[in-house]
Amino acid sequence: MVKVRPPGDSVLRRFTASIPGLNPIIGNMRAGHMNTESGITKINANGTQIAYERYGNELHPTILLIHGLGMPMTAWPMEMVKNLVAGGFQVLRIDNRDMGQSQKFDHLKLPNMLWQIIKHRIGFKVSAPYPLTDLMKDTVGVLDALKLDSVHVVGVSMGGMISQLLAINVPSRVKSLTSIMSHTGNKDLPGPTKTVSNHLLSKPTSNSEADRQVFHVKTWQLIGSPGYPSTAAQTTNYVCDQLERGISPVGTARQMLAILATPNRVPMLAKLKMPCQVIHGNCDPLIPVEGGHDTAKAIPHAKLHLIDGMGHDLPQPLHEQICGLILEQARATENNLQAAS
């Protein structure tokens, strides 16, 4: 067997820019911050400590919120949480493994990240410390521990991928699925814009907290919604909330490898039967709108909601609209389930 030697980083970098939804790792690996908070609620989910928060009446049906690559649960704006609770649901949000206040897997060896990206690009098998299905299993473990038989699942970006895996592998636990600004794992989909890729392939000026903050703020300014631009103060406050909760650069790398190692989900999504909807911005510069089209096309009965001017974020002016779509599907599903019982 011929052994292929990984090329140097300078060569590998030139192959990463066209990979859809994958480039944030390059910047985030250098721009992390961890803060240990008090009063964190954690649960043993099949041997992994997962931090979680619940809002609203525990007797109400539950909406589970799963966020994306390198993002803790606080990336879900509290205004959206409150809107969903006011709509008559309990809201559960979690820190995915390796992020926020959930368990870190620093004991696992991290392979050469850039080499794994190029292997993915040319169709070679990617080596990952753990598969994306492990994040799905963590989530199932949380539901088990909290004695939640089934929930309405809402995922953003990588969280959309985890949500899709939940619907595929444990459909009895998923009442309805909402996949937001995500994709199917189809590597033929277009990747980020050149401007976004160039930034995410760069790094903060230094490792100081201030420079890391500047880097993340610029990231969100680049991938944010052009039709609903946030002020500098809003973006800075948002970034500080995530850094305070905990962004692990190495944890982000492990999550990224999990994404890279995951097979195309299109054939499996075609078998879903629960109510599903896809929400995507038509101005998303990180995971272009084609990812939303592909997801909706893969699920025969899925509803596709395209939002003009929306990028790869959840801007305040769109909270009511997005929450409205989530609530509309969840309520209709609850009514149908009650009528069928």
CORJO-V183752 format. One record per residue. N is the residue number from 1. RES is the residue in three letters. PSI is psi as a letter, one per 40 degrees, with the letter a starting at -180 (none if undefined). Layout:
BEGIN
n:N res:RES psi:PSI
n:N res:RES psi:PSI
END
This chain:
BEGIN
n:1 res:MET psi:h
n:2 res:VAL psi:h
n:3 res:LYS psi:h
n:4 res:VAL psi:h
n:5 res:ARG psi:h
n:6 res:PRO psi:h
n:7 res:PRO psi:i
n:8 res:GLY psi:i
n:9 res:ASP psi:d
n:10 res:SER psi:d
n:11 res:VAL psi:d
n:12 res:LEU psi:d
n:13 res:ARG psi:d
n:14 res:ARG psi:e
n:15 res:PHE psi:e
n:16 res:THR psi:d
n:17 res:ALA psi:d
n:18 res:SER psi:e
n:19 res:ILE psi:h
n:20 res:PRO psi:h
n:21 res:GLY psi:e
n:22 res:LEU psi:d
n:23 res:ASN psi:d
n:24 res:PRO psi:d
n:25 res:ILE psi:d
n:26 res:ILE psi:d
n:27 res:GLY psi:d
n:28 res:ASN psi:d
n:29 res:MET psi:d
n:30 res:ARG psi:e
n:31 res:ALA psi:f
n:32 res:GLY psi:i
n:33 res:HIS psi:h
n:34 res:MET psi:h
n:35 res:ASN psi:h
n:36 res:THR psi:h
n:37 res:GLU psi:i
n:38 res:SER psi:i
n:39 res:GLY psi:f
n:40 res:ILE psi:h
n:41 res:THR psi:h
n:42 res:LYS psi:i
n:43 res:ILE psi:i
n:44 res:ASN psi:h
n:45 res:ALA psi:g
n:46 res:ASN psi:f
n:47 res:GLY psi:e
n:48 res:THR psi:h
n:49 res:GLN psi:h
n:50 res:ILE psi:h
n:51 res:ALA psi:i
n:52 res:TYR psi:i
n:53 res:GLU psi:i
n:54 res:ARG psi:i
n:55 res:TYR psi:i
n:56 res:GLY psi:a
n:57 res:ASN psi:h
n:58 res:GLU psi:e
n:59 res:LEU psi:e
n:60 res:HIS psi:i
n:61 res:PRO psi:i
n:62 res:THR psi:h
n:63 res:ILE psi:h
n:64 res:LEU psi:h
n:65 res:LEU psi:h
n:66 res:ILE psi:h
n:67 res:HIS psi:a
n:68 res:GLY psi:a
n:69 res:LEU psi:h
n:70 res:GLY psi:e
n:71 res:MET psi:h
n:72 res:PRO psi:i
n:73 res:MET psi:d
n:74 res:THR psi:e
n:75 res:ALA psi:e
n:76 res:TRP psi:h
n:77 res:PRO psi:h
n:78 res:MET psi:d
n:79 res:GLU psi:d
n:80 res:MET psi:d
n:81 res:VAL psi:d
n:82 res:LYS psi:d
n:83 res:ASN psi:d
n:84 res:LEU psi:d
n:85 res:VAL psi:d
n:86 res:ALA psi:d
n:87 res:GLY psi:e
n:88 res:GLY psi:f
n:89 res:PHE psi:i
n:90 res:GLN psi:i
n:91 res:VAL psi:h
n:92 res:LEU psi:h
n:93 res:ARG psi:i
n:94 res:ILE psi:i
n:95 res:ASP psi:h
n:96 res:ASN psi:i
n:97 res:ARG psi:i
n:98 res:ASP psi:e
n:99 res:MET psi:i
n:100 res:GLY psi:b
n:101 res:GLN psi:e
n:102 res:SER psi:i
n:103 res:GLN psi:h
n:104 res:LYS psi:i
n:105 res:PHE psi:f
n:106 res:ASP psi:e
n:107 res:HIS psi:e
n:108 res:LEU psi:h
n:109 res:LYS psi:h
n:110 res:LEU psi:h
n:111 res:PRO psi:i
n:112 res:ASN psi:h
n:113 res:MET psi:d
n:114 res:LEU psi:d
n:115 res:TRP psi:d
n:116 res:GLN psi:d
n:117 res:ILE psi:d
n:118 res:ILE psi:d
n:119 res:LYS psi:d
n:120 res:HIS psi:d
n:121 res:ARG psi:d
n:122 res:ILE psi:e
n:123 res:GLY psi:e
n:124 res:PHE psi:i
n:125 res:LYS psi:h
n:126 res:VAL psi:h
n:127 res:SER psi:h
n:128 res:ALA psi:i
n:129 res:PRO psi:d
n:130 res:TYR psi:i
n:131 res:PRO psi:i
n:132 res:LEU psi:d
n:133 res:THR psi:d
n:134 res:ASP psi:d
n:135 res:LEU psi:d
n:136 res:MET psi:d
n:137 res:LYS psi:d
n:138 res:ASP psi:d
n:139 res:THR psi:d
n:140 res:VAL psi:d
n:141 res:GLY psi:d
n:142 res:VAL psi:d
n:143 res:LEU psi:d
n:144 res:ASP psi:d
n:145 res:ALA psi:d
n:146 res:LEU psi:e
n:147 res:LYS psi:f
n:148 res:LEU psi:h
n:149 res:ASP psi:d
n:150 res:SER psi:i
n:151 res:VAL psi:i
n:152 res:HIS psi:h
n:153 res:VAL psi:h
n:154 res:VAL psi:h
n:155 res:GLY psi:i
n:156 res:VAL psi:h
n:157 res:SER psi:b
n:158 res:MET psi:d
n:159 res:GLY psi:d
n:160 res:GLY psi:d
n:161 res:MET psi:d
n:162 res:ILE psi:d
n:163 res:SER psi:d
n:164 res:GLN psi:d
n:165 res:LEU psi:d
n:166 res:LEU psi:d
n:167 res:ALA psi:d
n:168 res:ILE psi:d
n:169 res:ASN psi:d
n:170 res:VAL psi:g
n:171 res:PRO psi:d
n:172 res:SER psi:e
n:173 res:ARG psi:e
n:174 res:VAL psi:h
n:175 res:LYS psi:d
n:176 res:SER psi:i
n:177 res:LEU psi:h
n:178 res:THR psi:h
n:179 res:SER psi:h
n:180 res:ILE psi:h
n:181 res:MET psi:f
n:182 res:SER psi:a
n:183 res:HIS psi:a
n:184 res:THR psi:e
n:185 res:GLY psi:e
n:186 res:ASN psi:h
n:187 res:LYS psi:e
n:188 res:ASP psi:e
n:189 res:LEU psi:i
n:190 res:PRO psi:i
n:191 res:GLY psi:a
n:192 res:PRO psi:i
n:193 res:THR psi:i
n:194 res:LYS psi:d
n:195 res:THR psi:d
n:196 res:VAL psi:d
n:197 res:SER psi:d
n:198 res:ASN psi:d
n:199 res:HIS psi:d
n:200 res:LEU psi:e
n:201 res:LEU psi:e
n:202 res:SER psi:a
n:203 res:LYS psi:i
n:204 res:PRO psi:i
n:205 res:THR psi:d
n:206 res:SER psi:i
n:207 res:ASN psi:e
n:208 res:SER psi:i
n:209 res:GLU psi:d
n:210 res:ALA psi:d
n:211 res:ASP psi:d
n:212 res:ARG psi:d
n:213 res:GLN psi:d
n:214 res:VAL psi:d
n:215 res:PHE psi:d
n:216 res:HIS psi:d
n:217 res:VAL psi:d
n:218 res:LYS psi:d
n:219 res:THR psi:d
n:220 res:TRP psi:d
n:221 res:GLN psi:d
n:222 res:LEU psi:d
n:223 res:ILE psi:e
n:224 res:GLY psi:i
n:225 res:SER psi:h
n:226 res:PRO psi:d
n:227 res:GLY psi:e
n:228 res:TYR psi:g
n:229 res:PRO psi:h
n:230 res:SER psi:i
n:231 res:THR psi:i
n:232 res:ALA psi:d
n:233 res:ALA psi:d
n:234 res:GLN psi:d
n:235 res:THR psi:d
n:236 res:THR psi:d
n:237 res:ASN psi:d
n:238 res:TYR psi:d
n:239 res:VAL psi:d
n:240 res:CYS psi:d
n:241 res:ASP psi:d
n:242 res:GLN psi:d
n:243 res:LEU psi:d
n:244 res:GLU psi:d
n:245 res:ARG psi:d
n:246 res:GLY psi:h
n:247 res:ILE psi:h
n:248 res:SER psi:h
n:249 res:PRO psi:d
n:250 res:VAL psi:d
n:251 res:GLY psi:d
n:252 res:THR psi:d
n:253 res:ALA psi:d
n:254 res:ARG psi:d
n:255 res:GLN psi:d
n:256 res:MET psi:d
n:257 res:LEU psi:d
n:258 res:ALA psi:d
n:259 res:ILE psi:d
n:260 res:LEU psi:d
n:261 res:ALA psi:e
n:262 res:THR psi:h
n:263 res:PRO psi:i
n:264 res:ASN psi:h
n:265 res:ARG psi:e
n:266 res:VAL psi:d
n:267 res:PRO psi:d
n:268 res:MET psi:d
n:269 res:LEU psi:d
n:270 res:ALA psi:e
n:271 res:LYS psi:e
n:272 res:LEU psi:i
n:273 res:LYS psi:e
n:274 res:MET psi:i
n:275 res:PRO psi:h
n:276 res:CYS psi:i
n:277 res:GLN psi:i
n:278 res:VAL psi:h
n:279 res:ILE psi:h
n:280 res:HIS psi:i
n:281 res:GLY psi:i
n:282 res:ASN psi:e
n:283 res:CYS psi:f
n:284 res:ASP psi:h
n:285 res:PRO psi:e
n:286 res:LEU psi:d
n:287 res:ILE psi:g
n:288 res:PRO psi:i
n:289 res:VAL psi:d
n:290 res:GLU psi:d
n:291 res:GLY psi:d
n:292 res:GLY psi:d
n:293 res:HIS psi:d
n:294 res:ASP psi:d
n:295 res:THR psi:d
n:296 res:ALA psi:d
n:297 res:LYS psi:d
n:298 res:ALA psi:d
n:299 res:ILE psi:h
n:300 res:PRO psi:d
n:301 res:HIS psi:e
n:302 res:ALA psi:i
n:303 res:LYS psi:h
n:304 res:LEU psi:h
n:305 res:HIS psi:h
n:306 res:LEU psi:h
n:307 res:ILE psi:h
n:308 res:ASP psi:h
n:309 res:GLY psi:e
n:310 res:MET psi:h
n:311 res:GLY psi:b
n:312 res:HIS psi:f
n:313 res:ASP psi:a
n:314 res:LEU psi:g
n:315 res:PRO psi:i
n:316 res:GLN psi:d
n:317 res:PRO psi:e
n:318 res:LEU psi:e
n:319 res:HIS psi:d
n:320 res:GLU psi:d
n:321 res:GLN psi:d
n:322 res:ILE psi:d
n:323 res:CYS psi:d
n:324 res:GLY psi:d
n:325 res:LEU psi:d
n:326 res:ILE psi:d
n:327 res:LEU psi:d
n:328 res:GLU psi:d
n:329 res:GLN psi:d
n:330 res:ALA psi:d
n:331 res:ARG psi:d
n:332 res:ALA psi:d
n:333 res:THR psi:d
n:334 res:GLU psi:d
n:335 res:ASN psi:d
n:336 res:ASN psi:d
n:337 res:LEU psi:d
n:338 res:GLN psi:d
n:339 res:ALA psi:d
n:340 res:ALA psi:e
n:341 res:SER psi:none
END
